[in-house]
């Protein structure tokens, strides 16, 4: 196996962070290839390496795996640790990953990922409040049932990788997920792989207009730590 993982801007690309974080945390070696968002729509350029014209994409010699969930399932067939060993914890982690992959649309739309800034948000919509309440409930359940410090027990798994971008969102927008869930946020933000991703995000000097407009529409930027 010889992996190349293709991702986009560290500051913006929450979908890219998931498999990157998973592979880093589990010690799965890969070539790290960055293809930045040059425009608001990058479909034509990304089609050169991605069937969907989107990132992330994992290349394994002649085989291509795409979509953050597809990549996770591909890696789980080949590497231990993607899912918890305990059956109850594994079922929880798999459902939590599926829920993140298909849900939380308001959170994505109203709190776009932007690692390097802090935003004083406008009044959250009822739908966003529901998403935040569900995050607090889900994370709290995992931590209580399986003992932490990760969402499905003592070891990092795909569940933590899939919610890692949300940890950045919680910090960027000062979202109130409650003390139990906040403990996990602080723990995952301190992970060496998250620190590496954040350092790269802050060092990026390019800006993509549509992504900047999205975060500007979410509220007032009160701090910008980017280069």
Secondary structure, 3 states (H helix, E strand, C coil): CCEEEEECCCCCCHHHHHHHHHHHHCCCCCEEEECCCCCCCCHHHHCCCCCCCCCCEEEECCEEEECHHHHHHHHHCCCCCCCCCCHHHHHHHHHHHHHHHHCCHHHHHHCCCCCCEEEEECCCCHHHHHHHHHHHHHHHHHHHHHCCCECCECCCCHHHHHHHHHHHHHHHHCCCCCHHHHHHHHHHHCCHHHHHHHHHHHHCCCCCHHHHHHHHHHEEEEEECCC
